[in-house]
Amino acid sequence: MPAMDYTEPNERLKDQSRCANLRAELKMCLLKSDCCKHKHTPRDCLKHYSDTIPHECNLLRYSFFECKRSLIDARRRFRGPRQ
């Protein structure tokens, strides 16, 4: 996945949680999609119009989901990521 392009050299996200970068990338991808350009919110696009969002946004959505799941799955610490 491409890294976030910030305009300023020292600019950082306000949210410093583990999955914040993925959330920001997903949000920017959704905002650039045709769904959001047709006056829908990113949340509406994910819930009701998921077939209209680009494949890249779906990949970011899955990566964000996996990141959030890894935070609550204690077994993953011992077993490692699935292969």
PDB file with one MODEL, atoms N, CA, C and O in Angstrom:
MODEL        1
ATOM      1  N   MET A   1       0.831  -1.173   0.000  1.00  0.00           N
ATOM      2  CA  MET A   1       0.000   0.000   0.000  1.00  0.00           C
ATOM      3  C   MET A   1       0.887   1.251   0.000  1.00  0.00           C
ATOM      4  O   MET A   1       1.922   1.280   0.666  1.00  0.00           O
ATOM      5  N   PRO A   2       0.485   2.265  -0.735  1.00  0.00           N
ATOM      6  CA  PRO A   2       1.287   3.480  -0.740  1.00  0.00           C
ATOM      7  C   PRO A   2       1.147   4.219   0.576  1.00  0.00           C
ATOM      8  O   PRO A   2       0.095   4.189   1.215  1.00  0.00           O
ATOM      9  N   ALA A   3       2.205   4.871   0.966  1.00  0.00           N
ATOM     10  CA  ALA A   3       2.195   5.639   2.215  1.00  0.00           C
ATOM     11  C   ALA A   3       1.437   6.943   2.001  1.00  0.00           C
ATOM     12  O   ALA A   3       1.295   7.419   0.875  1.00  0.00           O
ATOM     13  N   MET A   4       0.956   7.508   3.096  1.00  0.00           N
ATOM     14  CA  MET A   4       0.224   8.773   3.004  1.00  0.00           C
ATOM     15  C   MET A   4       1.156   9.874   2.548  1.00  0.00           C
ATOM     16  O   MET A   4       2.281   9.987   3.033  1.00  0.00           O
ATOM     17  N   ASP A   5       0.687  10.681   1.618  1.00  0.00           N
ATOM     18  CA  ASP A   5       1.463  11.817   1.147  1.00  0.00           C
ATOM     19  C   ASP A   5       1.021  13.054   1.914  1.00  0.00           C
ATOM     20  O   ASP A   5      -0.105  13.527   1.757  1.00  0.00           O
ATOM     21  N   TYR A   6       1.897  13.559   2.726  1.00  0.00           N
ATOM     22  CA  TYR A   6       1.591  14.762   3.477  1.00  0.00           C
ATOM     23  C   TYR A   6       2.218  15.951   2.766  1.00  0.00           C
ATOM     24  O   TYR A   6       3.266  15.829   2.132  1.00  0.00           O
ATOM     25  N   THR A   7       1.567  17.095   2.879  1.00  0.00           N
ATOM     26  CA  THR A   7       2.064  18.266   2.178  1.00  0.00           C
ATOM     27  C   THR A   7       3.247  18.898   2.905  1.00  0.00           C
ATOM     28  O   THR A   7       4.166  19.411   2.266  1.00  0.00           O
ATOM     29  N   GLU A   8       3.231  18.866   4.188  1.00  0.00           N
ATOM     30  CA  GLU A   8       4.316  19.431   4.988  1.00  0.00           C
ATOM     31  C   GLU A   8       5.271  18.314   5.407  1.00  0.00           C
ATOM     32  O   GLU A   8       4.824  17.194   5.650  1.00  0.00           O
ATOM     33  N   PRO A   9       6.575  18.589   5.498  1.00  0.00           N
ATOM     34  CA  PRO A   9       7.528  17.520   5.834  1.00  0.00           C
ATOM     35  C   PRO A   9       7.331  16.938   7.225  1.00  0.00           C
ATOM     36  O   PRO A   9       7.568  15.745   7.416  1.00  0.00           O
ATOM     37  N   ASN A  10       6.906  17.730   8.205  1.00  0.00           N
ATOM     38  CA  ASN A  10       6.754  17.228   9.580  1.00  0.00           C
ATOM     39  C   ASN A  10       5.293  17.042   9.968  1.00  0.00           C
ATOM     40  O   ASN A  10       4.986  16.951  11.157  1.00  0.00           O
ATOM     41  N   GLU A  11       4.402  16.983   9.016  1.00  0.00           N
ATOM     42  CA  GLU A  11       2.987  16.844   9.310  1.00  0.00           C
ATOM     43  C   GLU A  11       2.680  15.407   9.703  1.00  0.00           C
ATOM     44  O   GLU A  11       3.152  14.467   9.063  1.00  0.00           O
ATOM     45  N   ARG A  12       1.877  15.236  10.771  1.00  0.00           N
ATOM     46  CA  ARG A  12       1.500  13.912  11.248  1.00  0.00           C
ATOM     47  C   ARG A  12       0.012  13.886  11.530  1.00  0.00           C
ATOM     48  O   ARG A  12      -0.638  14.926  11.636  1.00  0.00           O
ATOM     49  N   LEU A  13      -0.513  12.675  11.649  1.00  0.00           N
ATOM     50  CA  LEU A  13      -1.911  12.520  11.996  1.00  0.00           C
ATOM     51  C   LEU A  13      -2.120  12.878  13.464  1.00  0.00           C
ATOM     52  O   LEU A  13      -1.247  12.654  14.302  1.00  0.00           O
ATOM     53  N   LYS A  14      -3.272  13.428  13.755  1.00  0.00           N
ATOM     54  CA  LYS A  14      -3.597  13.737  15.139  1.00  0.00           C
ATOM     55  C   LYS A  14      -3.825  12.448  15.931  1.00  0.00           C
ATOM     56  O   LYS A  14      -3.415  12.337  17.086  1.00  0.00           O
ATOM     57  N   ASP A  15      -4.470  11.497  15.308  1.00  0.00           N
ATOM     58  CA  ASP A  15      -4.718  10.192  15.915  1.00  0.00           C
ATOM     59  C   ASP A  15      -3.455   9.352  15.780  1.00  0.00           C
ATOM     60  O   ASP A  15      -3.009   9.095  14.662  1.00  0.00           O
ATOM     61  N   GLN A  16      -2.880   8.925  16.876  1.00  0.00           N
ATOM     62  CA  GLN A  16      -1.638   8.155  16.862  1.00  0.00           C
ATOM     63  C   GLN A  16      -1.860   6.689  17.221  1.00  0.00           C
ATOM     64  O   GLN A  16      -0.915   6.006  17.616  1.00  0.00           O
ATOM     65  N   SER A  17      -3.097   6.192  17.091  1.00  0.00           N
ATOM     66  CA  SER A  17      -3.353   4.786  17.398  1.00  0.00           C
ATOM     67  C   SER A  17      -2.733   3.891  16.330  1.00  0.00           C
ATOM     68  O   SER A  17      -2.283   4.372  15.291  1.00  0.00           O
ATOM     69  N   ARG A  18      -2.713   2.601  16.591  1.00  0.00           N
ATOM     70  CA  ARG A  18      -2.035   1.665  15.699  1.00  0.00           C
ATOM     71  C   ARG A  18      -2.588   1.665  14.277  1.00  0.00           C
ATOM     72  O   ARG A  18      -1.820   1.588  13.318  1.00  0.00           O
ATOM     73  N   CYS A  19      -3.876   1.748  14.134  1.00  0.00           N
ATOM     74  CA  CYS A  19      -4.512   1.628  12.819  1.00  0.00           C
ATOM     75  C   CYS A  19      -4.863   2.988  12.218  1.00  0.00           C
ATOM     76  O   CYS A  19      -5.617   3.047  11.247  1.00  0.00           O
ATOM     77  N   ALA A  20      -4.349   4.052  12.754  1.00  0.00           N
ATOM     78  CA  ALA A  20      -4.720   5.393  12.305  1.00  0.00           C
ATOM     79  C   ALA A  20      -4.315   5.650  10.855  1.00  0.00           C
ATOM     80  O   ALA A  20      -5.060   6.289  10.112  1.00  0.00           O
ATOM     81  N   ASN A  21      -3.151   5.165  10.446  1.00  0.00           N
ATOM     82  CA  ASN A  21      -2.719   5.397   9.068  1.00  0.00           C
ATOM     83  C   ASN A  21      -3.637   4.690   8.075  1.00  0.00           C
ATOM     84  O   ASN A  21      -3.991   5.255   7.040  1.00  0.00           O
ATOM     85  N   LEU A  22      -4.019   3.463   8.388  1.00  0.00           N
ATOM     86  CA  LEU A  22      -4.931   2.739   7.505  1.00  0.00           C
ATOM     87  C   LEU A  22      -6.292   3.417   7.451  1.00  0.00           C
ATOM     88  O   LEU A  22      -6.911   3.491   6.390  1.00  0.00           O
ATOM     89  N   ARG A  23      -6.759   3.910   8.591  1.00  0.00           N
ATOM     90  CA  ARG A  23      -8.044   4.604   8.622  1.00  0.00           C
ATOM     91  C   ARG A  23      -8.000   5.861   7.771  1.00  0.00           C
ATOM     92  O   ARG A  23      -8.944   6.149   7.035  1.00  0.00           O
ATOM     93  N   ALA A  24      -6.906   6.613   7.868  1.00  0.00           N
ATOM     94  CA  ALA A  24      -6.769   7.840   7.083  1.00  0.00           C
ATOM     95  C   ALA A  24      -6.680   7.523   5.583  1.00  0.00           C
ATOM     96  O   ALA A  24      -7.273   8.228   4.767  1.00  0.00           O
ATOM     97  N   GLU A  25      -5.947   6.472   5.221  1.00  0.00           N
ATOM     98  CA  GLU A  25      -5.849   6.090   3.812  1.00  0.00           C
ATOM     99  C   GLU A  25      -7.190   5.631   3.268  1.00  0.00           C
ATOM    100  O   GLU A  25      -7.551   5.965   2.139  1.00  0.00           O
ATOM    101  N   LEU A  26      -7.943   4.858   4.072  1.00  0.00           N
ATOM    102  CA  LEU A  26      -9.262   4.411   3.660  1.00  0.00           C
ATOM    103  C   LEU A  26     -10.200   5.605   3.478  1.00  0.00           C
ATOM    104  O   LEU A  26     -10.952   5.671   2.506  1.00  0.00           O
ATOM    105  N   LYS A  27     -10.148   6.522   4.401  1.00  0.00           N
ATOM    106  CA  LYS A  27     -11.005   7.709   4.311  1.00  0.00           C
ATOM    107  C   LYS A  27     -10.695   8.522   3.059  1.00  0.00           C
ATOM    108  O   LYS A  27     -11.608   8.957   2.357  1.00  0.00           O
ATOM    109  N   MET A  28      -9.416   8.727   2.778  1.00  0.00           N
ATOM    110  CA  MET A  28      -9.041   9.502   1.589  1.00  0.00           C
ATOM    111  C   MET A  28      -9.424   8.762   0.312  1.00  0.00           C
ATOM    112  O   MET A  28      -9.852   9.387  -0.658  1.00  0.00           O
ATOM    113  N   CYS A  29      -9.279   7.459   0.302  1.00  0.00           N
ATOM    114  CA  CYS A  29      -9.667   6.680  -0.867  1.00  0.00           C
ATOM    115  C   CYS A  29     -11.171   6.788  -1.107  1.00  0.00           C
ATOM    116  O   CYS A  29     -11.614   6.952  -2.244  1.00  0.00           O
ATOM    117  N   LEU A  30     -11.951   6.695  -0.032  1.00  0.00           N
ATOM    118  CA  LEU A  30     -13.398   6.800  -0.174  1.00  0.00           C
ATOM    119  C   LEU A  30     -13.819   8.191  -0.614  1.00  0.00           C
ATOM    120  O   LEU A  30     -14.729   8.336  -1.429  1.00  0.00           O
ATOM    121  N   LEU A  31     -13.165   9.210  -0.082  1.00  0.00           N
ATOM    122  CA  LEU A  31     -13.525  10.574  -0.467  1.00  0.00           C
ATOM    123  C   LEU A  31     -13.222  10.859  -1.938  1.00  0.00           C
ATOM    124  O   LEU A  31     -13.883  11.690  -2.560  1.00  0.00           O
ATOM    125  N   LYS A  32     -12.226  10.174  -2.490  1.00  0.00           N
ATOM    126  CA  LYS A  32     -11.887  10.360  -3.901  1.00  0.00           C
ATOM    127  C   LYS A  32     -12.755   9.512  -4.828  1.00  0.00           C
ATOM    128  O   LYS A  32     -12.730   9.704  -6.044  1.00  0.00           O
ATOM    129  N   SER A  33     -13.514   8.584  -4.272  1.00  0.00           N
ATOM    130  CA  SER A  33     -14.312   7.679  -5.096  1.00  0.00           C
ATOM    131  C   SER A  33     -15.539   8.391  -5.664  1.00  0.00           C
ATOM    132  O   SER A  33     -15.935   9.456  -5.191  1.00  0.00           O
ATOM    133  N   ASP A  34     -16.123   7.778  -6.680  1.00  0.00           N
ATOM    134  CA  ASP A  34     -17.320   8.343  -7.308  1.00  0.00           C
ATOM    135  C   ASP A  34     -18.503   8.346  -6.362  1.00  0.00           C
ATOM    136  O   ASP A  34     -19.371   9.213  -6.455  1.00  0.00           O
ATOM    137  N   CYS A  35     -18.545   7.392  -5.462  1.00  0.00           N
ATOM    138  CA  CYS A  35     -19.658   7.299  -4.516  1.00  0.00           C
ATOM    139  C   CYS A  35     -19.764   8.564  -3.658  1.00  0.00           C
ATOM    140  O   CYS A  35     -20.853   9.110  -3.485  1.00  0.00           O
ATOM    141  N   CYS A  36     -18.649   9.019  -3.131  1.00  0.00           N
ATOM    142  CA  CYS A  36     -18.663  10.217  -2.289  1.00  0.00           C
ATOM    143  C   CYS A  36     -18.864  11.481  -3.116  1.00  0.00           C
ATOM    144  O   CYS A  36     -19.353  12.489  -2.606  1.00  0.00           O
ATOM    145  N   LYS A  37     -18.495  11.429  -4.368  1.00  0.00           N
ATOM    146  CA  LYS A  37     -18.716  12.588  -5.231  1.00  0.00           C
ATOM    147  C   LYS A  37     -20.192  12.764  -5.568  1.00  0.00           C
ATOM    148  O   LYS A  37     -20.600  13.827  -6.035  1.00  0.00           O
ATOM    149  N   HIS A  38     -21.001  11.717  -5.333  1.00  0.00           N
ATOM    150  CA  HIS A  38     -22.440  11.783  -5.568  1.00  0.00           C
ATOM    151  C   HIS A  38     -23.196  12.076  -4.275  1.00  0.00           C
ATOM    152  O   HIS A  38     -24.317  11.605  -4.081  1.00  0.00           O
ATOM    153  N   LYS A  39     -22.577  12.853  -3.397  1.00  0.00           N
ATOM    154  CA  LYS A  39     -23.209  13.337  -2.162  1.00  0.00           C
ATOM    155  C   LYS A  39     -23.508  12.256  -1.128  1.00  0.00           C
ATOM    156  O   LYS A  39     -24.454  12.388  -0.352  1.00  0.00           O
ATOM    157  N   HIS A  40     -22.715  11.197  -1.111  1.00  0.00           N
ATOM    158  CA  HIS A  40     -22.833  10.182  -0.067  1.00  0.00           C
ATOM    159  C   HIS A  40     -21.663  10.329   0.889  1.00  0.00           C
ATOM    160  O   HIS A  40     -20.584  10.778   0.502  1.00  0.00           O
ATOM    161  N   THR A  41     -21.884   9.948   2.141  1.00  0.00           N
ATOM    162  CA  THR A  41     -20.798   9.968   3.113  1.00  0.00           C
ATOM    163  C   THR A  41     -19.951   8.708   2.938  1.00  0.00           C
ATOM    164  O   THR A  41     -20.432   7.722   2.380  1.00  0.00           O
ATOM    165  N   PRO A  42     -18.698   8.721   3.402  1.00  0.00           N
ATOM    166  CA  PRO A  42     -17.883   7.498   3.330  1.00  0.00           C
ATOM    167  C   PRO A  42     -18.535   6.311   4.039  1.00  0.00           C
ATOM    168  O   PRO A  42     -18.416   5.177   3.576  1.00  0.00           O
ATOM    169  N   ARG A  43     -19.215   6.555   5.141  1.00  0.00           N
ATOM    170  CA  ARG A  43     -19.895   5.475   5.863  1.00  0.00           C
ATOM    171  C   ARG A  43     -21.021   4.886   5.016  1.00  0.00           C
ATOM    172  O   ARG A  43     -21.184   3.668   4.956  1.00  0.00           O
ATOM    173  N   ASP A  44     -21.799   5.756   4.362  1.00  0.00           N
ATOM    174  CA  ASP A  44     -22.866   5.266   3.490  1.00  0.00           C
ATOM    175  C   ASP A  44     -22.300   4.453   2.337  1.00  0.00           C
ATOM    176  O   ASP A  44     -22.871   3.435   1.948  1.00  0.00           O
ATOM    177  N   CYS A  45     -21.184   4.903   1.795  1.00  0.00           N
ATOM    178  CA  CYS A  45     -20.563   4.172   0.687  1.00  0.00           C
ATOM    179  C   CYS A  45     -20.135   2.774   1.117  1.00  0.00           C
ATOM    180  O   CYS A  45     -20.287   1.818   0.356  1.00  0.00           O
ATOM    181  N   LEU A  46     -19.609   2.649   2.315  1.00  0.00           N
ATOM    182  CA  LEU A  46     -19.185   1.338   2.806  1.00  0.00           C
ATOM    183  C   LEU A  46     -20.368   0.436   3.126  1.00  0.00           C
ATOM    184  O   LEU A  46     -20.319  -0.767   2.870  1.00  0.00           O
ATOM    185  N   LYS A  47     -21.424   1.007   3.682  1.00  0.00           N
ATOM    186  CA  LYS A  47     -22.568   0.194   4.100  1.00  0.00           C
ATOM    187  C   LYS A  47     -23.504  -0.164   2.955  1.00  0.00           C
ATOM    188  O   LYS A  47     -23.886  -1.324   2.797  1.00  0.00           O
ATOM    189  N   HIS A  48     -23.871   0.830   2.158  1.00  0.00           N
ATOM    190  CA  HIS A  48     -24.945   0.625   1.192  1.00  0.00           C
ATOM    191  C   HIS A  48     -24.488   0.554  -0.262  1.00  0.00           C
ATOM    192  O   HIS A  48     -25.169  -0.041  -1.097  1.00  0.00           O
ATOM    193  N   TYR A  49     -23.350   1.149  -0.568  1.00  0.00           N
ATOM    194  CA  TYR A  49     -22.900   1.209  -1.957  1.00  0.00           C
ATOM    195  C   TYR A  49     -21.521   0.579  -2.117  1.00  0.00           C
ATOM    196  O   TYR A  49     -20.685   1.095  -2.859  1.00  0.00           O
ATOM    197  N   SER A  50     -21.282  -0.520  -1.433  1.00  0.00           N
ATOM    198  CA  SER A  50     -19.950  -1.123  -1.454  1.00  0.00           C
ATOM    199  C   SER A  50     -19.562  -1.647  -2.824  1.00  0.00           C
ATOM    200  O   SER A  50     -18.377  -1.825  -3.105  1.00  0.00           O
ATOM    201  N   ASP A  51     -20.545  -1.899  -3.683  1.00  0.00           N
ATOM    202  CA  ASP A  51     -20.219  -2.382  -5.022  1.00  0.00           C
ATOM    203  C   ASP A  51     -19.723  -1.268  -5.937  1.00  0.00           C
ATOM    204  O   ASP A  51     -19.208  -1.547  -7.020  1.00  0.00           O
ATOM    205  N   THR A  52     -19.870  -0.002  -5.517  1.00  0.00           N
ATOM    206  CA  THR A  52     -19.441   1.112  -6.361  1.00  0.00           C
ATOM    207  C   THR A  52     -18.075   1.670  -5.972  1.00  0.00           C
ATOM    208  O   THR A  52     -17.523   2.499  -6.697  1.00  0.00           O
ATOM    209  N   ILE A  53     -17.517   1.230  -4.837  1.00  0.00           N
ATOM    210  CA  ILE A  53     -16.218   1.778  -4.438  1.00  0.00           C
ATOM    211  C   ILE A  53     -15.108   1.019  -5.156  1.00  0.00           C
ATOM    212  O   ILE A  53     -15.277  -0.155  -5.484  1.00  0.00           O
ATOM    213  N   PRO A  54     -13.974   1.674  -5.403  1.00  0.00           N
ATOM    214  CA  PRO A  54     -12.872   1.028  -6.132  1.00  0.00           C
ATOM    215  C   PRO A  54     -12.264  -0.152  -5.358  1.00  0.00           C
ATOM    216  O   PRO A  54     -12.396  -0.253  -4.138  1.00  0.00           O
ATOM    217  N   HIS A  55     -11.609  -1.019  -6.092  1.00  0.00           N
ATOM    218  CA  HIS A  55     -10.981  -2.214  -5.506  1.00  0.00           C
ATOM    219  C   HIS A  55      -9.914  -1.824  -4.487  1.00  0.00           C
ATOM    220  O   HIS A  55      -9.751  -2.497  -3.469  1.00  0.00           O
ATOM    221  N   GLU A  56      -9.196  -0.753  -4.754  1.00  0.00           N
ATOM    222  CA  GLU A  56      -8.161  -0.294  -3.817  1.00  0.00           C
ATOM    223  C   GLU A  56      -8.775   0.047  -2.460  1.00  0.00           C
ATOM    224  O   GLU A  56      -8.190  -0.252  -1.420  1.00  0.00           O
ATOM    225  N   CYS A  57      -9.934   0.663  -2.471  1.00  0.00           N
ATOM    226  CA  CYS A  57     -10.607   0.997  -1.207  1.00  0.00           C
ATOM    227  C   CYS A  57     -11.049  -0.269  -0.474  1.00  0.00           C
ATOM    228  O   CYS A  57     -10.994  -0.327   0.754  1.00  0.00           O
ATOM    229  N   ASN A  58     -11.482  -1.276  -1.219  1.00  0.00           N
ATOM    230  CA  ASN A  58     -11.849  -2.543  -0.579  1.00  0.00           C
ATOM    231  C   ASN A  58     -10.641  -3.212   0.054  1.00  0.00           C
ATOM    232  O   ASN A  58     -10.751  -3.813   1.122  1.00  0.00           O
ATOM    233  N   LEU A  59      -9.491  -3.113  -0.597  1.00  0.00           N
ATOM    234  CA  LEU A  59      -8.273  -3.670  -0.008  1.00  0.00           C
ATOM    235  C   LEU A  59      -7.888  -2.928   1.262  1.00  0.00           C
ATOM    236  O   LEU A  59      -7.487  -3.544   2.249  1.00  0.00           O
ATOM    237  N   LEU A  60      -8.008  -1.614   1.240  1.00  0.00           N
ATOM    238  CA  LEU A  60      -7.721  -0.817   2.441  1.00  0.00           C
ATOM    239  C   LEU A  60      -8.718  -1.134   3.548  1.00  0.00           C
ATOM    240  O   LEU A  60      -8.348  -1.179   4.722  1.00  0.00           O
ATOM    241  N   ARG A  61      -9.968  -1.352   3.189  1.00  0.00           N
ATOM    242  CA  ARG A  61     -10.999  -1.702   4.163  1.00  0.00           C
ATOM    243  C   ARG A  61     -10.656  -3.023   4.845  1.00  0.00           C
ATOM    244  O   ARG A  61     -10.777  -3.144   6.064  1.00  0.00           O
ATOM    245  N   TYR A  62     -10.229  -4.016   4.059  1.00  0.00           N
ATOM    246  CA  TYR A  62      -9.849  -5.309   4.617  1.00  0.00           C
ATOM    247  C   TYR A  62      -8.617  -5.176   5.516  1.00  0.00           C
ATOM    248  O   TYR A  62      -8.565  -5.772   6.592  1.00  0.00           O
ATOM    249  N   SER A  63      -7.634  -4.401   5.076  1.00  0.00           N
ATOM    250  CA  SER A  63      -6.422  -4.202   5.886  1.00  0.00           C
ATOM    251  C   SER A  63      -6.754  -3.511   7.194  1.00  0.00           C
ATOM    252  O   SER A  63      -6.204  -3.858   8.239  1.00  0.00           O
ATOM    253  N   PHE A  64      -7.653  -2.532   7.146  1.00  0.00           N
ATOM    254  CA  PHE A  64      -8.071  -1.833   8.363  1.00  0.00           C
ATOM    255  C   PHE A  64      -8.802  -2.802   9.295  1.00  0.00           C
ATOM    256  O   PHE A  64      -8.582  -2.787  10.507  1.00  0.00           O
ATOM    257  N   PHE A  65      -9.669  -3.643   8.729  1.00  0.00           N
ATOM    258  CA  PHE A  65     -10.381  -4.635   9.524  1.00  0.00           C
ATOM    259  C   PHE A  65      -9.401  -5.590  10.211  1.00  0.00           C
ATOM    260  O   PHE A  65      -9.542  -5.882  11.399  1.00  0.00           O
ATOM    261  N   GLU A  66      -8.416  -6.070   9.465  1.00  0.00           N
ATOM    262  CA  GLU A  66      -7.430  -6.988  10.033  1.00  0.00           C
ATOM    263  C   GLU A  66      -6.612  -6.311  11.132  1.00  0.00           C
ATOM    264  O   GLU A  66      -6.283  -6.939  12.138  1.00  0.00           O
ATOM    265  N   CYS A  67      -6.287  -5.043  10.944  1.00  0.00           N
ATOM    266  CA  CYS A  67      -5.536  -4.304  11.954  1.00  0.00           C
ATOM    267  C   CYS A  67      -6.353  -4.182  13.236  1.00  0.00           C
ATOM    268  O   CYS A  67      -5.837  -4.417  14.328  1.00  0.00           O
ATOM    269  N   LYS A  68      -7.631  -3.813  13.103  1.00  0.00           N
ATOM    270  CA  LYS A  68      -8.484  -3.676  14.286  1.00  0.00           C
ATOM    271  C   LYS A  68      -8.688  -5.029  14.970  1.00  0.00           C
ATOM    272  O   LYS A  68      -8.715  -5.112  16.198  1.00  0.00           O
ATOM    273  N   ARG A  69      -8.832  -6.080  14.172  1.00  0.00           N
ATOM    274  CA  ARG A  69      -9.027  -7.406  14.753  1.00  0.00           C
ATOM    275  C   ARG A  69      -7.793  -7.868  15.503  1.00  0.00           C
ATOM    276  O   ARG A  69      -7.903  -8.536  16.531  1.00  0.00           O
ATOM    277  N   SER A  70      -6.620  -7.519  14.998  1.00  0.00           N
ATOM    278  CA  SER A  70      -5.392  -7.945  15.670  1.00  0.00           C
ATOM    279  C   SER A  70      -5.241  -7.270  17.036  1.00  0.00           C
ATOM    280  O   SER A  70      -4.539  -7.784  17.906  1.00  0.00           O
ATOM    281  N   LEU A  71      -5.892  -6.128  17.224  1.00  0.00           N
ATOM    282  CA  LEU A  71      -5.817  -5.449  18.515  1.00  0.00           C
ATOM    283  C   LEU A  71      -6.614  -6.187  19.585  1.00  0.00           C
ATOM    284  O   LEU A  71      -6.272  -6.130  20.766  1.00  0.00           O
ATOM    285  N   ILE A  72      -7.679  -6.882  19.176  1.00  0.00           N
ATOM    286  CA  ILE A  72      -8.531  -7.533  20.178  1.00  0.00           C
ATOM    287  C   ILE A  72      -8.313  -9.035  20.254  1.00  0.00           C
ATOM    288  O   ILE A  72      -8.816  -9.670  21.181  1.00  0.00           O
ATOM    289  N   ASP A  73      -7.589  -9.623  19.323  1.00  0.00           N
ATOM    290  CA  ASP A  73      -7.363 -11.059  19.307  1.00  0.00           C
ATOM    291  C   ASP A  73      -6.075 -11.384  20.072  1.00  0.00           C
ATOM    292  O   ASP A  73      -4.976 -11.246  19.536  1.00  0.00           O
ATOM    293  N   ALA A  74      -6.219 -11.812  21.316  1.00  0.00           N
ATOM    294  CA  ALA A  74      -5.050 -12.085  22.150  1.00  0.00           C
ATOM    295  C   ALA A  74      -4.294 -13.321  21.678  1.00  0.00           C
ATOM    296  O   ALA A  74      -3.087 -13.424  21.898  1.00  0.00           O
ATOM    297  N   ARG A  75      -4.984 -14.264  21.033  1.00  0.00           N
ATOM    298  CA  ARG A  75      -4.318 -15.478  20.563  1.00  0.00           C
ATOM    299  C   ARG A  75      -3.298 -15.173  19.481  1.00  0.00           C
ATOM    300  O   ARG A  75      -2.323 -15.907  19.317  1.00  0.00           O
ATOM    301  N   ARG A  76      -3.516 -14.104  18.747  1.00  0.00           N
ATOM    302  CA  ARG A  76      -2.628 -13.764  17.633  1.00  0.00           C
ATOM    303  C   ARG A  76      -1.205 -13.454  18.118  1.00  0.00           C
ATOM    304  O   ARG A  76      -0.233 -13.656  17.390  1.00  0.00           O
ATOM    305  N   ARG A  77      -1.103 -12.968  19.339  1.00  0.00           N
ATOM    306  CA  ARG A  77       0.226 -12.685  19.877  1.00  0.00           C
ATOM    307  C   ARG A  77       1.076 -13.941  19.943  1.00  0.00           C
ATOM    308  O   ARG A  77       2.285 -13.891  19.714  1.00  0.00           O
ATOM    309  N   PHE A  78       0.445 -15.069  20.256  1.00  0.00           N
ATOM    310  CA  PHE A  78       1.186 -16.316  20.407  1.00  0.00           C
ATOM    311  C   PHE A  78       1.292 -17.086  19.092  1.00  0.00           C
ATOM    312  O   PHE A  78       2.326 -17.692  18.812  1.00  0.00           O
ATOM    313  N   ARG A  79       0.255 -17.068  18.301  1.00  0.00           N
ATOM    314  CA  ARG A  79       0.219 -17.853  17.073  1.00  0.00           C
ATOM    315  C   ARG A  79       0.826 -17.119  15.878  1.00  0.00           C
ATOM    316  O   ARG A  79       1.313 -17.753  14.943  1.00  0.00           O
ATOM    317  N   GLY A  80       0.799 -15.812  15.905  1.00  0.00           N
ATOM    318  CA  GLY A  80       1.283 -15.048  14.756  1.00  0.00           C
ATOM    319  C   GLY A  80       0.197 -14.885  13.717  1.00  0.00           C
ATOM    320  O   GLY A  80      -0.898 -15.425  13.873  1.00  0.00           O
ATOM    321  N   PRO A  81       0.484 -14.147  12.657  1.00  0.00           N
ATOM    322  CA  PRO A  81      -0.538 -13.935  11.628  1.00  0.00           C
ATOM    323  C   PRO A  81      -0.846 -15.229  10.877  1.00  0.00           C
ATOM    324  O   PRO A  81       0.004 -16.110  10.749  1.00  0.00           O
ATOM    325  N   ARG A  82      -2.091 -15.325  10.381  1.00  0.00           N
ATOM    326  CA  ARG A  82      -2.491 -16.506   9.603  1.00  0.00           C
ATOM    327  C   ARG A  82      -1.747 -16.517   8.286  1.00  0.00           C
ATOM    328  O   ARG A  82      -1.430 -15.469   7.725  1.00  0.00           O
ATOM    329  N   GLN A  83      -1.470 -17.717   7.800  1.00  0.00           N
ATOM    330  CA  GLN A  83      -0.738 -17.838   6.527  1.00  0.00           C
ATOM    331  C   GLN A  83      -1.551 -18.540   5.505  1.00  0.00           C
ATOM    332  O   GLN A  83      -1.094 -18.731   4.378  1.00  0.00           O
TER     333      GLN A  83
ENDMDL
END
